[in-house]
Amino acid sequence: MSTITIAWIALPFFLGFVIYLLPQVDRYLALGVALVSLGYGLQVFFQESPLTLGLLDNFGVTLVVDQLSGYFILTNALVTMAVILYCWHSDKTAFFYTQIIILHGSVNSAFVSGDFISSYVALEVIGIAAFLLIAYPRTNRSIWVALRYLFVSNTAMLFYLVGVVLVYQANHSFAFAGLGNAPKEAIALIFLGLLTKGGIFVSGLWLPLTHSESETPVSAMLSGVVVKTGVFPLVRCALMLEEIDPIIRIFGVATIVLGVVCAIFEQDTKRTLALSTISQLGWIMAAPAVGGLYALAHGLVKSSLFLIAGNLPSRNFQELQDKPMNIRVWIVLVMASLSISGFPLFVGFGAKMLTLQNVSPWQEIIMNVAAVGTAMVFAKFIFLPHEKLELGGKFKPTFWLAMILLIGGLITANTLYLEAYTIANITKSLAIIAGGWLGYFLIVRRVAIKLPRVLEQLEHLIGVMSLMLLLLLGLILA
């Protein structure tokens, strides 16, 4: 298993450069890498005991492969496969597929890293690959958005790296466990970097513009898996260190509320999805012990919704009310929206119920209200007009293959937590969704509120990092 793991990590980087030599088979090689990851993820998910690989003696540089990793690896594999299928008949070049596969491989590396320095390397490679994909159209707008993303990402990782150095000075090891003996400043610096990278709370307000302005397949990758690489180490640390767990939960709940409130009043489809991603990342952090299942559920839903939203006749909800979509596209849109709302028969139901059963009492009320807000957000998609129309040239056969893969994953993964299917849970879920739909018709449809975007400006994003650092220090000292 150790040899297989090393080969699996190296394969995307090797084949990513082979694509340049054999551009005529670029998409086949890319799809093959994603299939290998799917097979590896399934093997990890069902293995009985975790695998730990020490890469450097006495430095705590390790790889940890366990069921938590398995959830995230499966998410990465399925989302990458769907994106490649979506792009199959496009004019994407070998460069695009190379960056997709390098991004895929570095995301996998982040999900098996068991120490701070391995995570740092993986996150930096992710940042470079994501930057190149965001800038791929080579328009002035895409290049600006990509540079903005790179600047924020690199600034966050600079804070992170300083914190890692302090951890090493205290422990002579880069292992996650060393955070328990590290100075308080180190914890604050590392968490600031990861919270920013993961799009958490106000330090993640770079995310709406980046995800909404990127090309459709890139948005699906960013929102489906890439931002989770910042959340994953936080979840690992929370599971290993009891004193860290409350801080992660606090930021999880705060992120849930911020994201869902902003998403409710947003009128742009892709920005709504991006703001919802902020909220859903909070759900992963709110209950670290069961965050893996929620990450899988969210990744499949959000990638499918971005792939659909990129092909709608408009990004404005008001305009979409006057432009009915094809009923087959609408059905897929509804299935994904129902899953993230927590409707039974989809994995989102089990993930949401499992999360709510593993939160502290102070979290439960807030998260139940936020769940109603999530249902309200996705009612905006569910109640869009539809009729029998010609599909048009945008919806290629491989688009439907991508949808079958993702929606099929939502239904199949539903079996991972069948214990959720109790009368109480089903009743609660339906009541939450009904409350969200009622709120949509009574509030969202009637009230037009445009929230300010001042904190999303680049200069304010960097300033917010300083305020977040002070907040983290306060929480840690408390």
N, C-alpha and C positions, 0 to 999 in steps of 0.2 A: 504493500500500500504506500510506503514511503517513496519508492521509486516512481510509482504511478502519479503521486501527488506532484513531485518535482517536474515530471514530464508534462503533466497537465498545466502547470503554471507557465512553463516555458513555451508550450506549443503556440499560443496566440501570437507571441512576439516573433517567433521563428516564421510562422506562416504569414504574418503580417508583412514581413519584408519579402517573402517569396512571391507575394502577390505582384510586387513591382517587376519581378522577372517573368511572371506568367499572368499578365493582365487579362488575358482572354478567359481565364477561369477564376477571376477575382471573387465573384459572388458565390461560386461553388466552394471555394476554400473557406470563405467567411462563414457560410452556412455549416460547413463541416466542423469548424472550430466550436460553434455554438452547440451543435449536436453532441460533441464530445463533452462539453461542459454539462449538458443536460444529463448524460449518462453518469458522469462523475458525481453530480449533485444528487441524483437518485441513490447512488451507492452510499454516499455520505449520510444521506437522510435515514437510511435503513440500517446503517452499521451500528453494532451494539455498544461500542466504546469509542471515545474520542481518540484522535491521533495527534500526538505532539512531536514535532520535529525540531531539535535544536540545531540551529545553523552556525552559531558561533559560541564556543565554550566561554563561560564566565561573563558573558555580556547580556544574557537574557534574550538574545535574538532567536525567536521561535516562531513556528507555524502551528496553529491550533485548528484542527478540523473536527467539528462536532455537529450536532443536529442544528444548533443555531446557525452555524456557517451554511449548513445544507439548505435551509430556507432561503437565505440570501443568494446562494449560488444558483439554486433553481430559478429564482426570480430573474437573475441576470441572464441565464441561458434562454429562458422563454421570451423575455423582452427582446434580446438581441436577435433571436430567430425571427420574431415577428417583424422587427424593423428591416432585416435583410430581405424577407419575403415582400414586404411593402415596397422596397426599392428595386425589386427584381427587374421590372420593365422600365425603369427610369434611365436617365442618361448619366447616372453617377459613375465617376471614374474609379480607377484602381486606387487612387489616393484616398478617396472616401472610404472604400472598404478596408483599406489598410488601417486608417484611423479608427474605424469602428471596431476592428478586431484588437488593436492595441488597447483601446479603451476597455473593451470587454475583458481582456487579460489582466489589466491593471486593477479593474474593479474586483475580479476574482481574487487577486493577490491581497487586496484590502480586506476581503472577507475571511481570509485565513491568517492574517497577521496577528501574532500574539504579543507584540511589543510595540513600543512607540516609534522606534526608528524604522522598522519595516513598514509600519503604517504611513510614516512620513514619505518614504520613497514611493509607495503606491499612490498616495494622494497627490504627490507632485506630478507623477506621470499622467494620472487622471486629468489633472488641471491642464497640462499641455495638450493632450489628445482632445479634450473637450473644447479648448480654445480653437484648435484647428478645425474642428467640425462646426462650431458656431460661425466661424469666419469663412466657411467653405463657399458660400455664394459669391464672395469677393465684392459685395456691394459696400458702399460707404457705411450704411446702417449696420450691416452684419459685422464689419470689421470693428466699428465702435463698440458694439455690444460685446464682442469677443474680448477686446482689450479691457473693457470695463470689468468683465468677469475675471480675466487673468490678474488684473491689478488687485482686486478685492481678495481673490484666492491666495495670491502670493503674500499679501500683507497679513492675512490670517495665519498662513503657514509659518511666517516669520515669528509671530507670537508663540505659535505651537512649538517651534524648534527651540526657542529660548527656554520654554518650560521643560522640554525633554532634556536639555543640558542640565538643568537644575535637578531633575529626577536622577540622572546618571551620577551627578556629584554626590547625592545623598545615598545612593545604593550601589554604585558601580555596576549598574545593570539598567537595561532599557525596558525590562519587563513591565507589563501593566500593573502587576502586583506592587511594584516599587512606588506607586502613587501614594500608598498608605503611609510611607515614611518620608515623603517628599515635603519640602516647604510649601506653605499655603499658596505662595506666589506661583509655584510651579503648577499646581492644580488649576488655578485661575487662568494662567496663560494657555495651558493645553486645552482646557475646556473652551476658552474663547476661540481658539483656532478651529476646533471641531464644531462648535455651535455655528460659526460663520460658514464653514465649509458645508455643513449639513443643512443650511437654510433654516435654522432654528431661531424663533422669537424675532426681535427687531434686528438682530445682527444678520438675519437671513433675508432681509428685504431687498437684496440684490436679485433674488430669485424670480419674482414676477416678470420683470422686463426681460431677463435672460431667457427664460423658458418660453415666454410668449412670442418673442421676436426671432427665435431660432427656427430653422426649417422644421417641418412637421416630424420627420423621423428622428431628428436630433432632439427635439422637445420630448419625444417619447422616451428616448434613452436617458436624458437628463432627469426627467421627473420620475421615470420608472425605476431606475437603479442608481444613477450616479450620486444623487444627493444622499442616498443611504450609506455611502461610504464614510461620510462624516458622522452619521448617527451610530454606526456599528461599533466603533471603539468606545463610545459613551455607554452603550448598552453593556458591552463587555466589562467595563470598569464598574458599573453599577452592580453587576452580578458578582463580582469578585470582592468588592469593598462595601461593607454595610454603610459606612459613613458617607459614601458618595451617592448612594441610592436616593435619599430624599432630595438632593439637589437636582438630579436628573428628572425626578418626578415633577418637581416644581416647574422646571423649564418645559417639561412635556405639556403640562396643563396650560401654562401661559401661552405656549405656541398654538395649542388647539384653539383657544379662545381668539387669539389674534387672527389666525388664518381664516377661521370660519366667519367671523364678523366682517372682515374685508371681502371675502368671497360672496357673501349674501348680497351686497350692494354693487358688485362689479357687473358691468354691462358687456364686457368683452369676453367671448367664450374662452380663449386661450389664457387670458389673465385670470379668469375665474378658476380654471383648472390648476394654474400655477399657485394661486393663493390657497386653494384647497390642498395642494401638496404640502404647503407649510403646516396646515392644520393636521393633516394625516401623519406627518412625521412626528408630531407631538404625541399621537396615539401610540406609536412604537415606543417612545421614551417613557410614557406614563406607566407602563407595566413591563419593565425590562425582561422579566422571566418568560413572557409569552410574546415578546415583540417580533419574533421570527415569523409567526403565522400572519400577523398583521402586515408585515413588510411584503410578504408574498401576495396577499390579497390586494394591497394597494398598488404594487408594481404592475400586476396584470391589468387592473382596472384603469389606472392612469395612463398607461401606454396605449391601451385601446382607445380611450377617450381622446387623447391627443391625435392619434392617427385618423380618427373620424372627424374631429373638429377642424383639422387642416384641410378637409375636403368639402366642408359646408359652403354654401354660396356667400356667406357673410360671417364676420366675427362678432357682429353686433346682435344682441338678443332681440332688440326691437325690430331690426330689419328681418331677422329670421322668422318673426311672427307673420310676416307677409310673403315669405318664400318657403312654401312647404317642401320638405325633403322626401326622398323616396322612402317608402314604408319599410323596405328591407334594411336600409341604413338606420332608420329610426328604431327598429326592433333591436338591433345590436347596441345602439346608443342607450336604449332603455335598460337592457340587461346589465350593461356595465354600471349604469347609474343606480340601479336597484341593488347591485352587489355592494357598492361603496356606502349605500344608505343603510345596509344591514338587513336586507330582505332575505328570508329563508330560501333555501335551494342554491344559494351561492356562498362561496367561501367568506365573503364579507360578513355574513350573518354570524358564522362561528367565530371569526376573528374578533368581531366587536363584542360578542357575549363573553368570550374568554378573557378579553382585556378588562371588561367591566367587572368580572369576577376576581380579578387580581390587582385591583387598585385599592388604595387606602380609603377609609370612609370620607375624608375631606375631599378626595378627588371625585368620588362617585357622583355627587349631585351636579357638580360643574360639567362633568363629562356626559352625563345624560342629557343635560340641556344643550351641550355642544352637538350631541348626536342628532337632536331635533334640528339644529342649525344646518348640519350636513345634509339631512333630508331636504331641507328648504333650498339649499344651494343646488342640489341635483334635480329638484323639481323643475328648475329652469330649463333643463335639458329634456326631461321626461315629457313635459307638456308643450313641446314645440310642435307646430302643425306638420302633418305628413299626409301623403296620398300616393296613389300609384303613378309614379312618373318614370320616365326613362332614366336609367342610371347614368348615362353619359360616359365619356372616356376616362374620367378620373378613377373609376372603380375597376381596376384590372382584376383578373382572376386571382392573382397573388395577394391582392388586398383582402379578398375574402378568405384566403388561406391563413393570412395573418390574424384575421378576426376569429376564425374557427379555432386557431391555436390558443388565443388569449381567452376567449369566452369559454372554450372547452376546458382550459385550465381553471377558470373560476368555478365551473361546475364540478370538475373532478376533485379539486382540492377541498371541496365542501366535505368530502369524506374524512378529512384529517381530524375533524372534531365533531363527530356525530353526537357526542354527549350534550351538545348545545341544544338539541332538539327536545326541549321540554315544553310543556304547555305554558309555563310562566315566561320562559325566554321568548317563545314565539309571540305570545300576547304582548310582551314588552316591546319587541321589535316592531310589530305592526302598529302599536300605539305611537312609538317614536316617529315612524314614517308618516302616519296619519297627521300627527301634530306638525311635522315639517311641511307637508302639503297644504295644510290649513293656513300655516303661517305664510306660505308662498302666495296664496290667493288673497289673503287679507292684508299682507304687508308688502311683499316684494313686487307684486303686480301693480300696486297702487302708489307706492312711495318711490320716488327717484332721488336717491342721495348719492352724490359723487364725493367719495372720500379723498382727502388730500394725499398727494404722492410725494410730499416734500422729503420724507425720510428715504425715499428711493434714489435721490440724487447722489452722485458719486461722493461729493465732499461730505455729505451727511452720513453716508454709509461708513466712512472711515472714522468720523467723529463718534458714531454710535458704538464702535468697537471699544473706544476708551471708556465710555459710560458702562458698557457691559462688563468690562474688566473690573471696574469699581464695584458693580453689583455682585459679580462672582466672588470677589474678595470678601464682601460683606456677608454673603451667604455661607461661605466656607468658614470664616471666623466665628460666625454664629453657631 
